[in-house]
């Protein structure tokens, strides 16, 4: 085939063969297409699923997980991993609840939650970047430490009796949109800009894609690593605040296992665990897929045990599809 | 029949990837006991052909026979059974295992109880290695071997399978000329044993030395095939690129007498035994020759700050902070590293992003947001200067050929005010066409006043591109050669003598480095 024929064939596709274009788009955006398919299928099978209020329920359920997954995405893009975010959720929730209980102020509680997350993230980042301990080990350690500190602070029982203003943080809505959903949307926009449009974002990809080449390009790898772990910590602190406010208590074990959900969402969202490839939108879509699936199966009265099985299959299938798509475009 | 059939016979072999033809109706055969060189530019289809004979890829049409038996099912294990061994360009040793374990991988001798017999393993691995003239303890960890030895160990591993066909993809790309000689000794020995050797190379000089037949591919077609004695180097290059080529090396412009642009004062990179003092004037191209492991890469890394170092680096008389690549870049030093895939480029990022990466701060609005439009425009300007074909600058740089990737690594430094250019094996694995362009760029930059330090194992490159040559051995500068007016053969001999530490009777060869 000559190049001339090739060119005309290409324009034909763009004008006439819409189904082919749809097929190509869906393959290129396999993860997003999967989300759409789930939504449509559930909406057809169960009328209750398609309602506006159910959409709100899904987004609300996804909001805290989304913060964790988006933070995790940054860490994984640098080729690292953060196992501590789940425990940090519990610890910052306990700290925020104690602060709210003692001060009566929602603002103080918010600052405390974010500060606790920041401190935990800074710790992870410093040890990973400067002491050169592998991220898996560092965050496995800090995961256990954060859980322990949370238990100590809360004396092993929920911190309750919280002021109304604290409870309002995550249970209020403005114009029908719950505050946690707003936080999620704003965080997504900011983080998307950060990753896709800033020099910092490109450095994150470079460090994850090829650390040595990044160094030779004059990038301060340590600063980037410190920043991504700190970011993940701050987002975990925010998630801890939201969850403590929603359940009206600070519980050290609230976030146990959430780190694995965050990693699952990131992986489903097409971000490479090897670092250097993926997008923040992928992480958000990954979270939404899991939330949609949980919600849809709940409505259909499927036992949570089966939901776990479905989620596990989904993780493996998503990566399988991703590998196939990557392979297809390679040549 | 078996006696007369060629060791490998390809008939009308055709292959395309995603609709793009890579090989079109290639028919060629290779006989037992011969060394056959596959020549061609990157993308000509050499590797694809080797991969098919090795059973890693199946042809879309046509057939392949090994010793007269047609291969029906393309699978590496089937090829193995037919006696075909393949050594890919990217070696795949197990670095944390011993040499003996690598050599005997999958067929380690067992003791009576079915456990691995360590003593027998060491013995038979040692015997095998001795056949290849390698005298190392088989219990050495693989990681400690230099690339050239790793390669010979891989060959030993492959030949250990009693193969009758040995395929090698660019076996000489990563090793120095001296080590190439050792590889050739091994290849000659195999030829005597009746093995059919097929290998690809970019180095023309090798063909004359080792090849029995030459087979030139261009754009997926076999354009020329015959006994090596029928070809001159020029014939082969002409067949490869499909046109007459001008001189590979541009004319050297004289370097003006000026005070040094780059000066190293007792610079001692971590791991080097002795400090190095040298200087390069603006417009001067200084060659760094030496064997693999002589400390050239370490020296360049020390200058650029990728490797910690003691001593002083001065650019235009001003000291540069050591150990910080960022400071080196700010001082106008550019590094084109030895291994572009591992050190030079972020393969998942686009061509544009890779180009602007070292200078990102210049393309930020409000010190935060990337100004992609400006970045792209300027990246395109420098891409034009290096003649980079820009099919799509937003695609990942891994989709480019080796020659084009190397142009990206060079182009990125044109974005800044470059004063010192450090090149480490800039044409390794780069096809002839791109090579000539890279040489042209280097000499243009020198003509514009850049001080160039060129480390290379390609002696022709070192001799023809530079104003003077420093030869390194064991981390120190063993001598300097002012080679103007000397014959190439004489310069080569001096380089090798200095590099190997042989006592020279020639008073000019050993000149103490200041």
Interface residues (C-beta under 8 A of the other chain):
Chain A: X1 X193 X197 X198 X199 X200 X201 X202 X203 X205 X206 X209 X210 X212 X213 X214 X215 X216 X217 X218 X219 X220 X276 X277 X331
Chain B: X17 X18 X19 X20 X304 X306 X325 X326 X328 X329 X335 X337 X342 X343 X344 X345 X346 X347 X348 X349 X353 X357 X358 X360 X361 X363 X364 X368 X369 X370 X412
